[in-house]
Amino acid sequence: GWLAVVALPFATSLIWLEGINDFSKNGNAGSDKVIAAMKDGVARLRAKWPELRIIGATVTTALGSSSAAHGFAEQDAKRKALNEFIRTSGTFNGVIDFDAVLRDPAQPTKFAPKYDSGDHLHPNDAGYELMANTISLEMLAARPAAPQTAGR
């Protein structure tokens, strides 16, 4: 987990990307439970490594997925609630908005077709490349004075 990552020598930043699986029919967590766990995790990280920059990343859609465990409206509502927390809570030193850059402007609850792997759950290679290019190196380089958002 994240403890192993930040224990690496010279680790200065951590990008926290929670998975959509937590909200699947298999995971079935509530957004309040995931938010509470994120708050606790960030507090524990800051207590042990106060100089660590913790960047929150928004969760992408699964709405319309053909997977038996994904693609239902309740899952999307939980994802949206978590993303709102990530974007607005001030919990993180910065935010990377993967949801905003991968979604279809005409249908914001779905992947843009050019970034959809076809399963409506995972990005394709172009989507993953866009995600990588959305990460602001400046955000990782220095602790921001106030929350920053990349990809919006």
N, C-alpha and C positions, 0 to 999 in steps of 0.2 A: 504494500500500500504506500500511501504518501509518506509515512515515517521513513521508509527505506530511501525514498527519493531525496528528501530534504536532509538526510543524514550524510549524503554524498558531500565530499569536500567541495567547497566553492559554490554550492547551490545557493542562488540568490533569489530565485523566483519559482513559483509553482502555479501552473494553470490548472484550475479545478474544473473539469468537465464531467458532470454527473451524467449517467446514462439514462436513456429513455426506458431501459428495462426495469428500472425501479417502479415505473408506473404501468408496466405490462400486466396482463392477467396473471402471470406467474409471480411477479414481484408484488403488485397490488398495494404499494405503499401510498399513503396520503401525502400530498404536497407539504402539509404542516410537519409531518415526521421527517421528511427529507430536508426541509428548511431548518428545523431544529438541529438535525445532525450536522448540517453544514455550518451553522453558527457555532456549535460546540467544537467541531473540527478546526475551524478558523481560530477560535479562542485558544485552543490547545496548541496549535502551531505558533501563534503569536507569543504565547507564554514561554515556549521553549526556544523559538528562533525569532526574536522581535524585529530583526532587520529583514526577514524574509518577505518578499513581495508576493502577495496572494492574489491571483487574477481569477475572477469568476468567468466562466464561459457558458453561454446560454445553450439550452438543449434544443436540438432540431426536431422537426415533426416526424410523426409516424402515421398520421391520419391518412387513411386510404390504403394502408398496408394490407397485403393479402395474408400476412402471418396470422395464425389463430390467436396469438398472444398480444398482438398490436393492432393499432389502427382504429380504435374506437373513441367516441367523443369524450368519455370520462377521462381517458388517458391524456387526451389533448388539453383538457381543462386543467389537469394537474400540472402538465408541462408548462402551460401558460402562466399559472400561478407561481411556479418555481422561477421561470424566466423573469417575471415582474420583480420578484425578490432579488434576484441576481442583479438586475439592471438598476434598481432604485434603493436598495437597503443601505448602501454605503459600507457593507460588510467587507468588501474587497477593495484592494488598492487600485483595481482597474477591472474593466469588463471587456470581454471579446464577444461580440454578438453574432455568433455563428448562425443563429436562427434568422436574423435579419438579412444576412448576405446570401443564404441558401434558399430562402423561400421565394415562391412565385408571386410577384407583385399583383397579378390578376387574381390569385387564389392564395392568400397569405397563410393558410393552414396546410399548404402542400409545398413540396420541394419544387423549385423551378425545374422544368423538364430537362434543361441542359446540365443540371447537377444531380439528377435522380438516377440511381443505379438501376431502376426499373422495379424494385420491390417496395418503393415508397417508404422505406425504412432507413436505408443507408445511402450516403452520397456515392456518386461514381468517382472515378479518378479526378475528373475536373473539379468536382465538389470538394474532394479532399485537398486538392492543390489550392483552391480558393480559401479553404479554411486555414491552411498553412500561411498563405500570403496575407490573411487578415490579421494575423498576430503582429501587433505593433512592437518592433524591436525597441523603440523608444520607451514604451510602457515597461518593458522588461529591464531596461538599462538603468533606470533611476526610480526611486520611490516617488510616486506622484503625490503632490500636495493634497489633491482632491481626487475622488474617483474619476477615472477616464473610461470612455467607451470606444472600442474599435469596431468598425463594421456597421455603423449606423449612419 
